[in-house]
Amino acid sequence: MFYIGNSLDEIFGALVILVLFGAMSLLCCSFTTLIIEMEQKQHETTRLHHTMQLYEKLYQHAPVMFFSLEESTNNIVQMNKLAEQVTNSQSLGVSFLSLFQEKDIEQVNQTLQALNDEKSVVHSNNHFKLQCGVDVSLCVTRMRDTRTGQILLHVILNDVSAVAELNGKLVRAKEKAERSSLAKSQFLAMISHEIRTPLHATICSCDLLQDTELTVEQRNFADIMSTSSHLLLKVTIK
């Protein structure tokens, strides 16, 4: 009985050790998994932070005007630096429509109202004029802010004044070139007509001269005059 009792104690002790060892192994695995997950979350958080910083730089220094609006009121909640410079004011909290001249307000409002759950992006082919006189094109998108859950309208205004001015210069240059070409053609036509009149007289005189008694040298001169006159006549006719 003493031997059996000792064996049971040893078996029980071994089982306890095995259970403790299993629990420690499970705890170590759980702890290791937790550390890996924390490192992954830290990496994702760092990457998200860098992405947000890059987005903020692009947003602030983009060559277009960015506005974020409340969907219900169209009030401006955020804008980038170029938008502040062009509008020449701190327009946060004011209506986005107030930035435009009165003749364009209704059409801009219709563009904003065109957004819905099925149509999240609207691009207008029309040009609108701001209160400061700048001509802009408009593109608006409807998105939910991941930080606040609020639905915002994000508007991009592109300054097309320089493009419009360049197009105007190209049109004026084209018209000037066409006028110059027309004037040149008219001038050449007039000169050609004015040259042909005395040229015909010269040719006729040469023909009459060649019918008279001439020395060899004189006839040679008369032939040269006649040939040159006919060549010049061909040029004026072309």
Secondary structure, 3 states (H helix, E strand, C coil): CHHHHHHHHHHHHHHHHHHHHHHHHHHHHHHHHHHHHHHHHHHHHHHHHHHHHHHHHHHHHCCCEEEEEECCCCEEEEECHHHHHHHCCCCCCCEHHHHECHHHHHHHHHHHHCCCCCCCEEEEEEEEEECCCCEEEEEEEEEECCCCCCEEEEEEEEECHHHHHHHHHHHHHHHHHHHHHHHHHHHHHHHHHHHHHHHHHHHHHHHHHHCCCCCHHHHHHHHHHHHHHHHHHHHHHC
